[in-house]
Amino acid sequence: MALGRNAGVVDTGSEVPLFPGAPLLGSLQDLKSDSLGTYLRAQQQRGDVVRVSAGPPGMRAELYCVFSPEGAQQVLASEAANFRKDNSFYQEVRNSIGNGLLTSQDEDYLRQRRLVQPLFTRRRVDGYAGAVAAETASVIAAWEEALDGVVDVSDEMTHLALRAVTRILFGTDVEAAADVVARCFPVITEYVLRRGYSPASIPRHWPTPGNRRAAAAIDELYEVCDRIVAQRRRQAGASGPAAGGPAGDGPADDGPAADGTGEDLLTLLAAARSADDGEFDADELRDQVLVFLLAGHETTATSLCFALHLLARHPEQQDRVREEITTVLGDRPPQAGDLDRLPYLSRVVKEAMRLYPAAPVIGRKAVAATRIGGRTIPAGADVIVAPWVTHRHPAHWPDPDRFDPDRFTPEAEAGRPRYAWFPFGGGPRACIGQHFSMLESVIALAMILRTCSFEALDAEVPVSAGITLRTTGPARCRVRRLDR
């Protein structure tokens, strides 16, 4: 959907302009059927700070939408303390997958971040390259029967990303956990979305079919995580601190992990401790694991899916990527150090993240009244920033719907505001797994594109905003093995 100019924006006062909706329900039906398109139209018609109203009279909710890079920076970074994760959506996520890094706040969040941060240094994360390469090789091998046939790259990349993050987290327990996660997370996600965006939800303990189905999925997911967590805590207690050393002091040895030569991430989490922050108890460990499982596979799967599908629709860029991969790697397996040696492939990933950000909408609640873009956001307001819209802002992205990896040359990046592109959020709550996501994406794509060529069979892939961006239709490609 192309963006035009902000036609009709004439109000110069401080009141936030309202995006018009239906007389009775406001924009409720538009948000339900196409929330991302609704936010794009709101920016087109009303500017960079807009009110969107939804629901019947007496139950109407108002969203204050902030679409400019400068406004996103205020909400996420420079005034982050004034915008909290206190809305109903985050509460539903907490109730379903616990109080881990995604949902915790204040001292809980700071303590968790301090304990986890040493396990996500660049050197430590680079040690996961072997696990990513092994799972990618398995996916390519499984395509043997489908070569010169058709695969849905959304399904395939979700499978790959889930297997990779489960292997990194759980090591040899990957088989026990991956099937449960694949089966349970979609049920839980649908439940969270339905409750988080409903004007009124019935109590969770009422024995309705939806409540019972979600409770069963949560119980099954918790059971497998609790069992593996208990095993790792016993191992950590028997062997003392993990190779990374005390979490508060930083890792002493950032060697490889989860690839057959080191400890899996859960073992390191179970051993993480410091004098000031103590260590994670069993419930806290489970909460972190659930966040890593959700964020670590759904977000990277989105980036991989759309990078492949965009290249499948643009054969010239696909050939350019493949030439770079062949020149840099030859026949050897990709390694973590190749991330900087494959700049065009990295730009492809960034452009895929621009057009299809895994977190397309980010919600907060304002503590105090705040001025953003000359408009006043009232205290207590539900506020959203939307990478989906800001990444298409015509002031910063000419011809915004066009796929162009060269938007991310160093010179082009230096000429844009910091928050014109923020697929990993920003500020004090920026995604801790940014480097891992880029590493996994580049290694997996390098292996896949060196081996196979792709031709898109679906010109467009429909999407919607869930906890993360998700496809709502097929992303089919014809796959051909290059050495045959």
Secondary structure as the mmCIF struct_conf table of DSSP 4:
data_model
#
loop_
_struct_conf.conf_type_id
_struct_conf.id
_struct_conf.beg_label_comp_id
_struct_conf.beg_label_asym_id
_struct_conf.beg_label_seq_id
_struct_conf.end_label_comp_id
_struct_conf.end_label_asym_id
_struct_conf.end_label_seq_id
TURN_TY1_P TURN_TY1_P1 ALA A 7 GLY A 8
BEND BEND1 GLY A 13 GLU A 15
HELX_LH_PP_P HELX_LH_PP_P1 VAL A 16 PRO A 17
STRN STRN1 LEU A 18 PHE A 19
HELX_LH_PP_P HELX_LH_PP_P2 PRO A 20 PRO A 20
STRN STRN2 ALA A 22 ALA A 22
TURN_TY1_P TURN_TY1_P2 PRO A 23 LEU A 25
STRN STRN3 GLY A 26 GLY A 26
TURN_TY1_P TURN_TY1_P3 SER A 27 SER A 27
HELX_RH_AL_P HELX_RH_AL_P1 LEU A 28 ARG A 46
BEND BEND2 ASP A 48 ASP A 48
STRN STRN4 VAL A 49 ALA A 54
BEND BEND3 GLY A 55 PRO A 56
TURN_TY1_P TURN_TY1_P4 PRO A 57 GLY A 58
BEND BEND4 MET A 59 MET A 59
STRN STRN5 ALA A 61 VAL A 66
BEND BEND5 SER A 68 SER A 68
HELX_RH_AL_P HELX_RH_AL_P2 PRO A 69 GLN A 73
HELX_RH_PI_P HELX_RH_PI_P1 GLN A 74 SER A 78
TURN_TY1_P TURN_TY1_P5 GLU A 79 GLU A 79
HELX_RH_3T_P HELX_RH_3T_P1 ALA A 80 ASN A 82
STRN STRN6 PHE A 83 ARG A 84
BEND BEND6 LYS A 85 LYS A 85
BEND BEND7 ASN A 87 ASN A 87
HELX_RH_AL_P HELX_RH_AL_P3 SER A 88 ILE A 97
BEND BEND8 ASN A 99 GLY A 100
TURN_TY1_P TURN_TY1_P6 LEU A 101 THR A 103
HELX_RH_AL_P HELX_RH_AL_P4 ASP A 106 VAL A 116
HELX_RH_3T_P HELX_RH_3T_P2 GLN A 117 PHE A 120
BEND BEND9 THR A 121 THR A 121
HELX_RH_AL_P HELX_RH_AL_P5 ARG A 122 ASP A 126
TURN_TY1_P TURN_TY1_P7 GLY A 127 TYR A 128
HELX_RH_AL_P HELX_RH_AL_P6 ALA A 129 ALA A 142
HELX_RH_3T_P HELX_RH_3T_P3 TRP A 143 ALA A 146
TURN_TY1_P TURN_TY1_P8 LEU A 147 ASP A 148
STRN STRN7 GLY A 149 ASP A 152
HELX_RH_AL_P HELX_RH_AL_P7 VAL A 153 PHE A 170
HELX_RH_3T_P HELX_RH_3T_P4 GLY A 171 ASP A 173
HELX_RH_AL_P HELX_RH_AL_P8 VAL A 174 GLY A 196
TURN_TY1_P TURN_TY1_P9 TYR A 197 TYR A 197
BEND BEND10 PRO A 199 ALA A 200
TURN_TY1_P TURN_TY1_P10 ARG A 204 HIS A 205
BEND BEND11 TRP A 206 TRP A 206
HELX_RH_AL_P HELX_RH_AL_P9 PRO A 209 SER A 239
BEND BEND12 PRO A 241 PRO A 241
TURN_TY1_P TURN_TY1_P11 ALA A 243 GLY A 244
HELX_RH_3T_P HELX_RH_3T_P5 ALA A 247 ASP A 249
BEND BEND13 ALA A 252 ALA A 252
BEND BEND14 ALA A 258 GLY A 262
HELX_RH_AL_P HELX_RH_AL_P10 LEU A 265 ALA A 271
STRN STRN8 ARG A 273 SER A 274
TURN_TY1_P TURN_TY1_P12 ALA A 275 ASP A 277
STRN STRN9 GLY A 278 GLU A 279
HELX_RH_AL_P HELX_RH_AL_P11 ALA A 282 ARG A 313
HELX_RH_AL_P HELX_RH_AL_P12 PRO A 315 LEU A 329
TURN_TY1_P TURN_TY1_P13 GLY A 330 ASP A 331
BEND BEND15 ARG A 332 ARG A 332
HELX_LH_PP_P HELX_LH_PP_P3 PRO A 333 PRO A 334
HELX_RH_3T_P HELX_RH_3T_P6 ALA A 336 ARG A 341
HELX_RH_AL_P HELX_RH_AL_P13 PRO A 343 LEU A 355
BEND BEND16 TYR A 356 TYR A 356
BEND BEND17 ALA A 358 ALA A 359
STRN STRN10 ILE A 362 ALA A 366
BEND BEND18 VAL A 367 ALA A 368
STRN STRN11 THR A 370 ILE A 372
TURN_TY1_P TURN_TY1_P14 GLY A 373 GLY A 374
STRN STRN12 ARG A 375 ILE A 377
HELX_LH_PP_P HELX_LH_PP_P4 PRO A 378 PRO A 378
TURN_TY1_P TURN_TY1_P15 ALA A 379 GLY A 380
STRN STRN13 ASP A 382 VAL A 385
HELX_RH_AL_P HELX_RH_AL_P14 PRO A 387 THR A 390
TURN_TY1_P TURN_TY1_P16 HIS A 391 ARG A 392
TURN_TY1_P TURN_TY1_P17 PRO A 394 HIS A 396
BEND BEND19 TRP A 397 ASP A 399
TURN_TY1_P TURN_TY1_P18 PRO A 400 ASP A 401
BEND BEND20 ARG A 402 ARG A 402
HELX_RH_3T_P HELX_RH_3T_P7 PRO A 405 PHE A 408
BEND BEND21 THR A 409 THR A 409
HELX_RH_AL_P HELX_RH_AL_P15 PRO A 410 ALA A 414
TURN_TY1_P TURN_TY1_P19 GLY A 415 GLY A 415
BEND BEND22 ARG A 416 ARG A 416
HELX_RH_3T_P HELX_RH_3T_P8 ARG A 418 ALA A 420
TURN_TY1_P TURN_TY1_P20 PRO A 423 PHE A 424
HELX_RH_3T_P HELX_RH_3T_P9 GLY A 427 ARG A 429
TURN_TY1_P TURN_TY1_P21 ILE A 432 GLY A 433
HELX_RH_AL_P HELX_RH_AL_P16 GLN A 434 THR A 451
STRN STRN14 CYS A 452 ALA A 456
BEND BEND23 LEU A 457 LEU A 457
BEND BEND24 ALA A 459 ALA A 459
STRN STRN15 VAL A 463 ALA A 465
BEND BEND25 GLY A 466 THR A 468
STRN STRN16 LEU A 469 THR A 471
BEND BEND26 THR A 472 GLY A 473
STRN STRN17 ARG A 476 ARG A 481
TURN_TY1_P TURN_TY1_P22 LEU A 482 ASP A 483
#
